[in-house]
Amino acid sequence: MTYERHPPRTYLHGTIVQIAERGSMAAAATALDMSRAMVTRYLAQMEQWAGTRLLHRTTRRLSLTNAGEQALAHSRQLLEVARELPRVAEDERQADPVRGLLRLACAQSLAQEVLAPAAAVFLQRHPLAAIDFRVDSRAVNLVEERVDLAIRISNQLEPGLVARRLADCASVVCASPDYLARHGTPLRPEDLAAHRCLTYSYFGRSVWEFADAQGRPVGVPVGGPLSANETQVLLAAAAQGVGITLQPVYAAAPLLAAGRLQALLPLWVPQSLGVHALYQPQRRVPPVLRALLDFLVDWFATPGHWPAAPAIPARSRRARV
């Protein structure tokens, strides 16, 4: 398919305008940088499209018919619109360069509790952007799975990726009141060795690490009837009285607030993990990726969006002295 056989409408409208303004087919052909035969063909297609003659042709001059005058006015309007469209698009790009699709990988609990609300606000601010969540507890390969950004809670990051720290992830040891009534309440980390502990498959499966009031590390071997690679599974089991679990504060907070779980060992701090945004090294970071990174830094730093570790009750502090 060629422009000569099927020219864009702007070519047709431009032809009638140039003929009217130049007064001849030859002059119009010169102005449009095309052959006179092509101008004649375009004019014929314009007349066929309009369903009537647009020009009076004599040996001395060309003049527009009544229909030609109307076609000329419409053609000038359409050409002006065509010239304006790139400027409108450029103004839109300059007003909000944050556009395009981002593939974001994260764990299910982090997506549900934190990143989904954050993404909703981000997309309201940048309506030309889009986010495709890849929810998976495992650490995905960003290159092989075409992931633009991964949010991970870990202190062990693979080399070759750019990491931007978003926050610290505090954890809490917790169990249901029913479990504690049946099995007793651990008072020290070492007591956990005698309890049914529900462990996370990818972190702390056999040893839970703490720091005491002086910052000294304490490692406790743990084990129990249930292990899973998803936080929500372990929290649900703990709320049903299956055992004690060590989980991120952000995920356990609703169950703690509802009284379905009770925080334990307030004088010992579980090992903290980093929340990192990971992406591939690149010479120029796309504006949409940079905007989301900056947004997430602010989001995690805003009170109420990301919880801190539970405060030590005053009663427990006095008991320690």
BELLINKA-V824240 format. One record per backbone hydrogen bond with DSSP energy under -0.5 kcal/mol. NH is the residue of the N-H (numbers start at 1). CO is the residue of the C=O. Records with the same first field share a line. If there is no record, write none. Layout:
NH->CO, CO
//
This chain:
6->2
11->8
12->8
13->9
14->10
15->11
16->12
17->13
18->14
19->15
20->16
21->17
22->18
23->19
28->24
29->25
30->26
31->27
32->28
33->29, 30
34->29
39->35
40->36
41->37
42->38
43->39
44->40
45->41
46->42
47->43
48->44
49->45
50->46
51->47
52->47
56->63
57->55
58->56, 61
62->23
63->56
65->54
69->65
70->66
71->67
72->68
73->69
74->70
75->71
76->72
77->73
78->74
79->75
80->76
81->77
82->78
83->79
84->80
85->81
86->82
87->83
88->84
89->85
90->86
91->87
92->88
93->89
94->90
95->91
96->92
99->97
100->128
102->130
104->102, 132
105->149
106->134
111->107
112->108
113->109
114->110
115->110
116->111
118->114
119->115
120->116
121->117
122->118
123->119
124->120
125->121
126->122
129->126
130->100
132->102
133->131
134->104
135->133
136->106, 134
140->138
142->140
145->141
146->143
147->142
148->103
149->103
150->278
151->105
152->150, 276
154->152, 274
157->155
161->158
162->279
164->277
165->163
166->275
167->275
169->273
170->168
172->247
173->264
174->245
175->262
176->238
180->176
181->177
182->178
183->179
184->180
186->184
191->188
192->189
193->190
194->191
195->192
197->195, 223
198->244
199->197, 226
200->203
201->228
203->200
208->220
210->218
211->269
212->216
215->212
218->210
220->208
222->206
228->199
233->230
234->230
235->231
236->232
237->233
238->234
239->235
240->236
241->238
242->237
244->196
245->174
246->198
247->172, 245
249->170
251->248
252->248
253->249
255->252
256->252
257->253
258->254
259->256
260->255
261->255
262->175
264->173
265->186
268->265
269->211
270->268
271->209
273->169
275->167
276->152, 274
277->164
278->150, 276
279->162
281->160
290->286
291->287
292->288
293->289
294->290
295->291
296->292
297->293
298->294
299->295
300->296
301->297
302->298, 299
305->302
306->302
317->313
318->314
319->315
320->316
321->317
//
